[in-house]
Amino acid sequence: MAEEKDVVIAADDIELEGSAIEDAKQYMTFKSGSEYYGIELKYVNEIMGIQPITAIPEVEDYIRGLINLRGKIVPVIDVRIRFKQEPFEYNDRTCIIIVNVKNTVIGLIVETIDDVVTIKDKDIETPPSLTTTKAKDKYVYGFGKVGDEVKLLLNPEKLIRDEDMSAIDAAYEDL
Amino acid sequence: MSEEMDSMLDMYLYENGQLLEQLELTTLQKKDEDSFDEADINEFFRVMHTIKGSSGIMMFDDIMKLAHKLEDVFFYIRESKPDNVPHLELVDKIFAVSDFFREEFDNIKEGGEPTMDSSDLIKDIDKFLSKIKKEIVSEDKELPEQEEEEAPTQFYIGAVGGETAKYYYVECYYRNDTEMVNIHAYALVNSLKEKVDEMYYTPEDIITNEETADVILDQGFRILIKAHISLDELNILLGGFDVESTNASECSKEEFEAGFDVPAPIVGSDTIDLGDLGGEDTEEAEQKEEEKKDDITPGDYVIKSKSAGKKATLAKSKKSKAPATSFISVNVNKIDQLMDLIGEIVIAESVVLQNPDLNIEGLDLTNFHKSAAQLTKFTSEMQDVIMSMRMMPLTNTFQKMNRIVFDTSRKLGKNIELKMIGETTEVDKNIIEHISDPLMHMIRNSIDHGIEEKEEREAAGKNPKGLITLEAKNEAGKVIISVSDDGGGMNPEKLFAKAKKNGIVPREKSIHDYTNKEIYQFITAPGFSTNEQVTELSGRGVGMDVVMKNLQAIGGILEIDSEYGKGSSMTLKIPLTLAIISGILLEVGNQRFVIETNSVKEFINVRQSNVVKEPDGGEYLNVRGQHYMVVRLSEKYHIDSSVESIDEGIMILTEYEERRICIFVDKLLGGQEIVVKPIPDYIKKVSGLSGCTQLGDGSIALILDIATIAG
């Protein structure tokens, strides 16, 4: 796992932007729908191609099922469905980003991996829509500017939890 | 603390823990007899000696001192063979000491330091020791006297090497419980080699022939030496190789050259006792003084300890020991890792064997397939072995219960026998960890509440000695462990009244609303205790509660049965293993499921005419006149299935706790052993699913839970 991560880091452009050490973080960016999203690199365990997925009945639609990650059973969620966007066909470019958020290991199915970029904290803008209740915005905590492009920075915790947490809480209340 | 220290500590705890276990086991086996035999005493002595030594190294002083004290006792018993050692008192002392050690080990394990003070216990044992010594004195038996002047405590190094070579004849005797004495002898020879000019010894092939160990023990190890050292120097050289005593004397050149065929000169020999050199205690030295006063001839020591009369008192019953199997202990994590790895190998294997690159037109793969079959065979065998590694016999757990019975029954003044049946039954390691506590509670309950007082038993015409039977067996993929007693049994009416009083049953219910079995189950409710008085051991009403909690954690159930006046029995039914089950793989649409083989009663090919359909959609299958509810997996889980008509698929008749339902699936794929893995917590609990498993091709199948599938 670590090796792959190393490769990714080695390939990125730290060297080019090496001067900007102050208050900058690295982000793994990927494409979903027409937008580019970023997720902080520290959450990313590894990236793999699409795998056979075993569906689980009676769960939220964005939980696509389980994959076998070298003997470990890992649930995978479809980021597009999570964002309430149209589902897409999985193909060779489809990737699974394995993230580890507070010891929960989960796979994120994304259309294509883009790059690893370094974004300075001062280049991150808080989205104006944060106060509105539009569902997709709550996973996005900032707009990261990289050159001319803007990446939507995701809060992985909210991405995988949030609704689920409330579901779990509800389940406990039933008991 | 350094890593090295940590691993030393681990080793210390592990090894001494094992020794203690062995000690307790032997003690328990012999507790009902009136003496230990010689082998036991030797074993105890060795155990204490080892604990003393290793504790000394670790600088656990209190443990060391205590071990030393008990070692003294065993040494005394072994050497002096007193006739009237109060056996039960000795058993008590052994337990007291082993409990002390265990507690200290637990302290150390938790990262603490051994802080307990052993001086009280030591005093206690001292008293005991002097008691058994005194008894002998009072019976006019000779108590070895301390003879200071004879005890050789100093050696003077003689005049520096005489010019002319001297010849010596040496006999070395080892304690007859010394292990691998031939190796000890070899070490001695090796160290002498550098100091002497010429040397011969017998037996000669000590390093290659293990049988020489017996010869050495029996006749001593004899060496002829030509050297430029004095006798005193030689004696110093001879010390420190675990030699019990040596017998070195100067001899003539002729005798040296004659070798070992000629009887060795003994007259005028200078006998040196090496006991003190080895740091042994004074009793040991005394003992040897005694021996020395007798006419010393080679092998005397050995013969003496085997003298017929003594043997009769000590070696009463030499039961054959259980055949020793050799074990190594392995961290469970490593086994789990191994299990994950073998899973990966299986996947990798299928990736290689079904590689698309092989699908080239006209490629001859005959040899490839042959080797592939071989590989598949080995990997599947390996899988079986790794899975079986987690299985352990219940023997240890059951042995522990022996101790519980011993302690508890003595505390309560009841005379109770524990009978064990089927303790070699194997179950998964995780399960073993979970049943130890429940069993302990159940047995305590049986002793405290079940078995009546002696007078009561006699009045009821029962054997005054109570009997508790602990039994384990395998049945239909479950391990069944029962604790039954021949005590007073439970009175359903009394139980019911109590349950009502404690608010466990609703007020409006009457005793006729429950079967006896249901009433017995009340005792597992939290806060229920029928015992009028809370005793030290039970009666607080927490015991059975704990039993239930532990059981539920491993998916087990508890059945209680009782006959008033005749006794009760409690039966645990636990799945044999948490990790591996034998399952049947089936398919619905393109999704695969596994159903536990044990819950399957039969597979039925049905026709539409056998199925009754209710207006609201409920389906029932008629099997030989009985109707069973049908669950169509494709409908339950909304899976697209090509099989619509009921005669294309197959019905599986399942049973869970006497409830039968039919499950309708597309087709069966076959049976196989599967490794159960939990569905990740991230996914909320789905009804009818109990876990998932990885199949040979790396894909994942879901495991059906018959208990909840109809819900």
Interface residues (C-beta under 8 A of the other chain):
Chain A: P52 T54 A55 I56 P57 E58 V59 I63 G65 L66 I67 N68 R70 G71 K72 I73 V74 P75 T104 V105 I106 I160 D164 A167 I168 A171
Chain B: M339 D340 L341 G343 E344 I347 Q591 R592 K636 Y637 H638 I639 K677 P678 I679 P680 D681 Y682 I683 K684 K685 V686 S687 L689 C692 Q694 G698 S699 I700 A701 L702
